[in-house]
Each structure stands twice: as structure tokens, then as C-alpha cells.
């Protein structure tokens, strides 16, 4: 794995951009709509990712469409997918625990369990 690619990809916003375009091709504007930074900042991040060989760009008229170059990332692609998959697993576990907690009926007071009331 190329350390430059790892360094470029590990910046949090670039990592977020890679995740957004991991399985689909999107325009720079569509990517910018999904991250809390300016279009100009997204453009700069995409340029760095492109220079590192982590994304490809396709021109169509006045638009540029970006996609992740997973096939060229080697071990980095495996690491990123594992990280994202683990994060989704944790989120799933948290959601299931919250649902169990929400649907669990509250325990009756001790005197109601025995059938006696004061």
C-alpha cells in the first residue's frame, strides 16, 4: 500500500468523499450536497484524491463525474471497506439495543407482582 495514498485518503473529509462515491459515480455538485463544506473545498479534496489515483473523473459536457478507483487501491480498498463495514455493524447493534429497550414493557412494582396492593 502506498503511504501517500493512505495519507491522502485518511483525511476525514476525503474519507467521507470516498465513502460517498465508493459504489456510484457522482458529480462534484452531488458530492458537495452531501458534505458540510463548500463546493470549492470539495473540488480541492477531489483534486487531491485524483492526483493520488484514488478517484477517476469523467467529463460530460460541463459536468465532471467522480468515482472511486477501488480496483487500483489494493489493500487500502480492503481496509476502507472493513472500516465502513465495522462502523455499520456498530450502528446496527446500537439501533437493535435501542429498539429492544423501547419495546421492553416496564416491570410492575413489587407489590403488583405478588398480587397484593396497599
HUJO-V621767 format. One record per pair of residues at least 6 apart in sequence whose ideal C-beta (glycine too) atoms are under 8 Angstrom apart, sorted by sequence separation. I is the first residue (numbers start at 0). GAP is how many residues later the second one is. D is the distance in Angstrom with one decimal. If there is no record, write none. Layout:
# HUJO-V621767
i = [I,I]
gap = [GAP,GAP]
d = [D,D]
This chain:
# HUJO-V621767
i = [7,8,19,31,48,49,57,58,70,106,110,31,34,49,56,57,69,72,110,56,57,8,45,56,57,20,28,31,55,19,27,30,45,54,55,54,54,55,16,19,27,53,54,19,27,30,53,49,52,48,16,27,53,15,52,53,45,12,53,12,16,12,16,16,13,17,12,16,24,10,13,20,28,13,27,30,17,26,27,10,17,26,26,27,25,26,7,8,24,25,7,24,25,24,7,8,23,7,8,20,22,7,20,21,4,20,3,4,21,4,1,17,21,18,17,21,14,18,8,4,5,4,8,0,0,1,0,0]
gap = [6,6,6,6,6,6,6,6,6,6,6,7,7,7,7,7,7,7,7,8,8,9,9,9,9,10,10,10,10,11,11,11,11,11,11,12,13,13,14,14,14,14,14,15,15,15,15,16,16,17,18,18,18,19,19,19,20,22,22,24,25,28,28,29,31,31,32,32,33,34,34,34,34,35,35,35,36,36,36,37,37,37,38,38,39,39,40,40,40,40,41,41,41,42,43,43,43,44,45,45,45,46,46,46,47,47,48,48,48,49,50,50,58,61,62,62,65,65,67,68,70,71,71,73,74,74,75,78]
d = [6.4,6.2,6.8,7.4,4.4,7.5,7.1,7.8,7.8,7.9,6.0,4.4,6.2,5.9,5.2,4.7,4.6,7.6,6.1,6.9,8.0,6.2,6.5,5.5,7.7,6.6,6.8,4.3,7.2,5.8,6.9,5.5,7.6,5.1,5.6,6.5,5.8,5.3,6.0,5.3,6.1,6.7,6.1,7.4,5.9,7.2,6.0,7.8,6.4,7.9,6.7,6.2,7.9,5.9,5.9,6.5,5.8,6.6,7.9,6.3,6.9,7.4,5.6,6.8,5.0,6.9,5.6,6.7,7.0,7.6,6.6,6.7,7.7,5.8,7.8,6.6,6.6,4.9,5.7,7.9,7.4,6.6,5.4,6.7,6.6,7.5,5.5,7.4,4.7,6.2,6.5,6.8,7.8,4.2,7.8,7.3,7.1,4.2,5.9,5.4,8.0,6.6,5.5,5.0,4.9,5.2,6.2,6.8,7.1,6.1,7.9,5.6,7.7,7.7,6.7,7.7,7.7,6.0,6.4,7.1,6.2,5.9,7.2,6.1,4.4,7.7,5.2,7.9]
